Amino acid sequence: MAPFKPLLPNIPTSHARKATYKPSTTELEPRENAPLPIRRPSPTVILRDGLTLSTWLLVGGVLQGLAIRTMGYKSLLPAALILSYRALDTALMTLSLKKNHYMDDVIMRKYSAQYPTNGSFASTTNPNTGQEDGDPASTPLVVFHLGAKCNHPLGLLAPGFKELGDWAERLYESLRVNPSKYGLLGMTRFVGAAEASGNETLSVMYFRDYEGLHAFAHDLMHAESVRWWSGIVKRHPHLAIWHETYVVPRGCWENIYAQAGVTGMGDTFFPVVDKEGDGEVKEWARGVVDARGGALRTGSRRLRMAHLEEKEKELEGYYDMTDGGGAFDEVAQ
């Protein structure tokens, strides 16, 4: 089968070492030479979710009232200028008079995230599975969900919540700096939308295999976090944590993204080993490949379920249209 067409370049390990991910304050051993270049989430997201929208507006109103009381109506000037600038900036982008920076990381075509078992998408056979790298979902993987929630009126200021976050960051950092040992491929973080504030947080992680995840769960860093949790859980019943693990066989997973940035399985990294040198990881390959045709074009093909292809042909025209309501399949080259 023809190899897939990668859409993103490899990332040198030197770039990964310079990533902006904040290091843990705890010394981690061992620390591998090639940490994953995963992105750190914005802290303002959690801060914003700490209070309801009405509470934030009331806080702003009180602060502005105090400013007017102290400095007069000229204190309205900074807020008016900032709001005017943002309104003008939005208008210029909407009218295409300025570059839309929200599109900076968007991949303007339909893509899928696959697993380059040999660090590239050359048409080779995976010695572990016997599957060609040109086959969709040619390798098994593990999807791990880790969630937390604070059920306390103080939200971010609740007892134990900061410590819970600190321990989580230590665990994430340990995974990031030891990807070969634990098999972490990537991670995307989310904040829930079920409540007005204080929503649960979710980290979706992808692992090479369950053995790596299991090794992490029984290493010292995780053991110390479990010991901390066991010591505070009775005192802080408002803190909730949970996880889900999905061990997915080869051929049993698929994904598709259209005009989207890298997220989920699309934001994963795969080691490219220097075979002629000392065997260390020299680059991180991305799994993002063109999905506009061939084996990745439809769900039945991505899952290799040939018996479903006839059903998909009934609506095939919708996927081929460009501007008539079906831009999903054929977008900008």
Legacy VTK file of the C-alpha trace (Angstrom):
# vtk DataFile Version 3.0
C-alpha trace
ASCII
DATASET POLYDATA
POINTS 333 float
0.000 0.000 0.000
1.228 3.509 -0.805
2.720 5.389 2.160
0.857 8.270 3.752
1.767 11.877 2.966
2.997 13.736 6.096
1.790 17.331 6.497
4.107 18.513 9.295
7.924 18.444 9.535
9.843 16.508 12.161
10.889 18.375 15.303
14.566 18.152 16.347
15.094 17.076 19.937
17.065 20.278 20.546
13.833 22.201 19.950
11.974 19.947 22.365
14.535 20.626 25.081
13.911 24.353 24.636
10.122 23.971 24.861
8.287 26.452 27.050
6.787 23.727 29.231
7.531 24.738 32.810
9.886 22.237 34.447
8.959 20.544 37.671
10.497 21.894 40.859
11.102 18.291 41.903
14.232 16.597 40.585
13.166 13.796 38.255
15.305 10.725 37.706
16.004 9.594 35.123
15.744 12.458 32.679
16.027 11.360 29.067
17.869 13.326 26.401
14.767 13.876 24.254
11.716 15.199 26.160
8.401 15.506 24.367
7.687 19.036 23.030
4.123 19.067 24.335
2.371 22.384 24.887
1.623 23.753 28.321
-1.994 24.906 28.795
-2.791 28.540 29.470
-3.212 29.186 33.222
-5.835 31.855 32.492
-8.299 29.153 31.407
-8.454 27.647 34.897
-8.478 31.117 36.470
-11.382 32.219 34.262
-13.326 29.068 35.121
-12.802 29.658 38.829
-15.697 32.156 39.006
-18.992 32.481 37.163
-19.298 35.112 34.438
-21.661 37.192 36.587
-19.166 37.150 39.471
-16.344 38.333 37.208
-18.575 41.159 35.914
-19.524 42.167 39.450
-15.868 42.164 40.532
-14.982 44.312 37.535
-17.857 46.674 38.259
-16.798 47.160 41.874
-13.158 47.754 40.894
-14.185 50.256 38.231
-16.452 52.010 40.715
-13.587 52.329 43.170
-11.361 53.672 40.390
-13.948 56.324 39.462
-14.339 57.235 43.119
-10.558 57.659 43.454
-9.489 59.115 40.091
-12.710 60.311 38.515
-14.116 59.357 35.129
-10.699 59.490 33.492
-10.192 56.019 35.004
-12.560 54.747 32.297
-10.019 55.671 29.627
-7.798 52.520 29.838
-10.783 50.175 29.572
-12.259 52.213 26.707
-8.964 52.233 24.794
-8.373 48.493 25.215
-11.942 47.661 24.209
-11.705 49.957 21.171
-8.429 48.354 20.103
-9.874 44.856 20.382
-13.016 45.843 18.484
-10.914 47.389 15.700
-8.636 44.347 15.603
-11.647 42.039 15.275
-13.170 44.184 12.528
-9.938 44.242 10.509
-9.605 40.451 10.673
-13.292 39.956 9.848
-12.967 42.183 6.763
-9.731 40.420 5.722
-7.774 43.660 6.108
-5.464 41.994 8.603
-4.137 38.488 9.000
-6.431 36.299 11.088
-3.982 35.062 13.724
-6.552 32.571 14.980
-5.747 30.565 11.841
-1.986 30.463 12.434
-1.861 26.804 13.488
-4.739 25.536 11.355
-4.016 22.841 8.761
-6.117 23.818 5.751
-7.068 20.377 4.566
-8.608 17.185 5.837
-6.049 15.205 7.792
-5.770 12.120 9.935
-3.321 11.212 12.685
-1.576 7.896 12.115
1.226 6.018 13.854
4.613 6.081 12.044
6.071 2.995 13.680
9.532 3.458 12.154
9.617 7.227 12.598
8.427 7.880 9.051
5.633 6.919 6.704
7.773 5.007 4.239
6.037 1.893 2.946
7.595 -0.663 5.269
6.277 -3.546 7.319
6.005 -3.238 11.081
7.981 -6.208 12.463
5.843 -6.329 15.613
2.454 -6.538 13.907
3.129 -7.609 10.330
1.074 -4.639 9.131
2.308 -2.168 6.537
2.875 1.370 7.757
0.652 2.406 4.863
-2.283 0.661 6.539
-4.522 2.846 8.740
-4.232 2.213 12.479
-1.416 -0.266 11.847
-0.299 -0.186 15.492
-2.164 -0.636 18.794
-2.168 2.222 21.276
-3.484 3.211 24.688
-5.762 6.178 25.405
-5.672 7.402 28.995
-8.051 9.972 30.508
-7.108 11.704 33.750
-9.635 14.055 35.333
-10.021 16.191 38.438
-12.679 18.453 39.932
-12.990 20.727 42.934
-16.465 20.774 44.516
-15.879 23.676 46.879
-17.273 27.250 46.966
-13.750 28.685 47.148
-12.802 27.049 43.853
-9.104 27.634 43.158
-8.567 28.727 46.764
-10.087 25.566 48.229
-7.913 23.635 50.682
-5.711 21.123 48.902
-6.583 22.226 45.371
-3.268 23.951 44.641
-1.353 20.962 45.998
-3.404 18.651 43.778
-2.487 20.760 40.764
1.182 20.789 41.754
1.262 17.010 42.019
-0.439 16.674 38.647
2.190 18.912 37.043
4.984 16.827 38.560
3.441 13.681 37.096
3.011 15.279 33.669
6.595 16.504 33.730
7.883 13.061 34.668
6.037 11.603 31.681
7.264 14.367 29.384
10.950 14.011 30.185
10.911 10.192 30.047
8.872 9.397 26.913
10.897 6.335 25.893
10.575 4.746 29.325
6.858 5.354 29.782
5.746 5.484 26.151
3.898 8.811 26.262
3.114 10.005 22.720
1.230 13.211 23.468
-1.331 14.949 25.629
-4.177 17.415 25.144
-5.939 19.133 28.039
-9.551 20.236 28.287
-11.847 22.090 30.689
-15.444 20.923 30.959
-18.506 22.955 29.992
-21.231 21.383 32.125
-21.313 24.094 34.804
-21.038 27.871 35.031
-17.740 27.582 36.905
-15.568 25.065 38.673
-15.706 22.576 35.828
-13.663 19.409 35.826
-10.354 19.304 34.000
-9.431 16.478 31.662
-6.079 15.377 30.268
-6.283 13.009 27.297
-3.007 11.120 26.906
-1.831 8.676 24.266
0.648 5.917 25.086
2.669 3.497 22.993
1.468 0.511 25.041
-0.036 -0.379 28.400
3.290 -1.654 29.711
4.679 1.881 29.649
1.646 3.336 31.414
1.763 0.533 33.979
5.470 1.167 34.595
4.727 4.827 35.294
1.860 3.954 37.646
4.250 1.853 39.736
7.267 4.163 39.724
8.370 6.379 42.609
6.869 9.669 41.403
3.362 8.229 41.045
3.713 6.285 44.300
4.548 9.502 46.152
1.504 11.232 44.658
-0.735 8.340 45.744
0.702 8.545 49.254
-0.021 12.292 49.343
-3.593 11.701 48.136
-4.193 8.977 50.710
-3.101 11.368 53.437
-5.456 14.229 52.518
-8.519 12.575 50.977
-10.497 12.378 54.238
-9.741 16.018 55.105
-10.644 17.252 51.627
-13.742 15.379 50.418
-14.383 18.177 47.898
-11.441 17.045 45.744
-12.254 14.454 43.101
-9.924 12.570 40.756
-10.563 9.819 38.215
-9.074 8.020 35.261
-10.124 5.843 32.330
-7.864 3.531 30.326
-8.594 2.225 26.834
-6.264 -0.380 25.335
-7.019 -0.203 21.617
-5.940 -3.015 19.245
-4.515 -2.211 15.823
-7.145 -1.503 13.221
-9.671 -0.455 15.879
-9.109 3.285 16.025
-9.610 6.126 13.573
-9.749 9.910 13.511
-10.381 12.730 11.080
-9.820 16.495 11.304
-10.906 19.178 8.823
-9.436 22.696 8.819
-8.271 22.173 12.389
-5.141 22.710 14.393
-3.285 19.818 15.964
-5.203 18.340 18.873
-5.877 14.951 20.391
-4.144 12.182 18.476
-3.040 14.861 16.022
-0.823 16.400 18.711
1.351 13.347 19.277
5.050 12.711 18.657
6.938 9.608 17.552
10.679 8.969 18.055
13.111 8.948 15.137
16.178 7.040 16.316
19.683 7.749 15.061
20.544 4.236 13.835
24.058 5.181 12.740
24.949 6.933 15.978
24.359 5.974 19.589
20.737 4.965 19.088
19.315 8.066 20.793
16.221 9.873 19.607
17.301 12.623 17.191
13.881 13.902 16.082
10.195 13.676 16.840
7.986 12.750 13.892
4.405 13.976 13.663
1.548 11.623 12.792
-0.451 14.191 10.804
-1.039 12.935 7.239
-3.203 13.904 4.261
-6.596 12.177 4.478
-8.299 13.433 1.311
-8.016 10.155 -0.516
-6.968 6.540 -0.469
-7.204 4.456 2.671
-7.941 7.469 4.900
-10.753 9.035 2.894
-13.717 7.410 4.698
-14.432 5.933 8.098
-14.874 2.413 6.753
-11.483 2.570 5.052
-9.733 3.988 8.094
-11.125 1.085 10.130
-10.730 -1.376 7.246
-14.427 -2.326 7.344
-15.003 -3.034 3.665
-18.579 -4.205 4.259
-19.585 -0.615 5.147
-18.190 1.062 2.027
-21.362 0.549 -0.030
-23.401 2.465 2.554
-20.959 5.377 2.412
-21.234 5.593 -1.365
-24.890 6.672 -1.024
-23.742 10.095 0.247
-20.389 10.230 -1.503
-21.316 13.364 -3.444
-21.652 15.375 -0.260
-18.032 14.727 0.601
-16.786 15.718 -2.861
-18.445 19.156 -3.043
-16.245 22.179 -2.414
-18.574 25.124 -1.750
-22.011 23.584 -2.017
-22.235 22.380 1.548
-19.660 19.607 1.511
-16.274 21.242 1.934
-15.281 18.525 4.371
-13.421 16.459 1.803
-11.935 18.945 -0.641
-10.514 22.044 1.013
-7.608 24.344 0.252
-4.591 22.629 -1.249
LINES 1 334
333 0 1 2 3 4 5 6 7 8 9 10 11 12 13 14 15 16 17 18 19 20 21 22 23 24 25 26 27 28 29 30 31 32 33 34 35 36 37 38 39 40 41 42 43 44 45 46 47 48 49 50 51 52 53 54 55 56 57 58 59 60 61 62 63 64 65 66 67 68 69 70 71 72 73 74 75 76 77 78 79 80 81 82 83 84 85 86 87 88 89 90 91 92 93 94 95 96 97 98 99 100 101 102 103 104 105 106 107 108 109 110 111 112 113 114 115 116 117 118 119 120 121 122 123 124 125 126 127 128 129 130 131 132 133 134 135 136 137 138 139 140 141 142 143 144 145 146 147 148 149 150 151 152 153 154 155 156 157 158 159 160 161 162 163 164 165 166 167 168 169 170 171 172 173 174 175 176 177 178 179 180 181 182 183 184 185 186 187 188 189 190 191 192 193 194 195 196 197 198 199 200 201 202 203 204 205 206 207 208 209 210 211 212 213 214 215 216 217 218 219 220 221 222 223 224 225 226 227 228 229 230 231 232 233 234 235 236 237 238 239 240 241 242 243 244 245 246 247 248 249 250 251 252 253 254 255 256 257 258 259 260 261 262 263 264 265 266 267 268 269 270 271 272 273 274 275 276 277 278 279 280 281 282 283 284 285 286 287 288 289 290 291 292 293 294 295 296 297 298 299 300 301 302 303 304 305 306 307 308 309 310 311 312 313 314 315 316 317 318 319 320 321 322 323 324 325 326 327 328 329 330 331 332
